[in-house]
Amino acid sequence: MSRLRRMSPRRSYDQYCSAARALDVVGDRWTLLIVRELLAGPRRYTDLHADLPGVSTDVLASRLKDMERDGLTTRRRLPPPGAAYVYELTGRGRELLPVLQALGQWGQAELGERRPTDAVRAHWFALPLLRSLREAGAGEGLVEVRLEEGDFHLYVGSEEGPVYGDGPAPVEPDARLVMDTGTCLEVGRGELSVADAVRAGRIGVTGDGTLAKALRES
């Protein structure tokens, strides 16, 4: 059965419309959320499964095969001592970043209060905040962000490689931002600008990089 599923043709809306064609590729459940995770760079299957609570192992494996077939991802083996397979986005897959950001912006109105059953990961706040920092025009660089839920980092202005990552920055960042989740949500929704949040003391900024200085002076 698994071989038949791998060999089955991609389902299509059979409509000569670019939106329909796009949904042929990314419209299946979980596909865009896998893209969200892979915007952080190469990920192992076990890491993807851990950060996509609710997805079954069979569905995740099937989606990854479909995404590789459709040119959104590639799979490669890490050299020793890692010797594990990782999945990463192709250039075509990375082009979905503004799509995800626009979808996330549209979906902010649907968030409301967090439900008891809602999972959360700190890095899920990365893409809305990244968009807001770019709109603030503070420049480019590595930004470390600290929330109650945990830390993540952003590569502001990055054209290649990861867009963000989970946990503290791997090297000394250009700026460190500390804020509560409510502030991060307001900034992501566009209800509060980064500059206003910094001036009001709702975002603490430290660091000696050009980006940190620009945020403090904005």
Beta strands, then each sheet from edge to edge (+ up, - down):
strand 1: 43-44
strand 2: 73-77
strand 3: 85-89
strand 4: 141-147
strand 5: 150-156
strand 6: 164-166
strand 7: 175-178
strand 8: 204-206
sheet 1: 1+ 3- 2+
sheet 2: 6+ 5- 4+ 7+ 8-
end
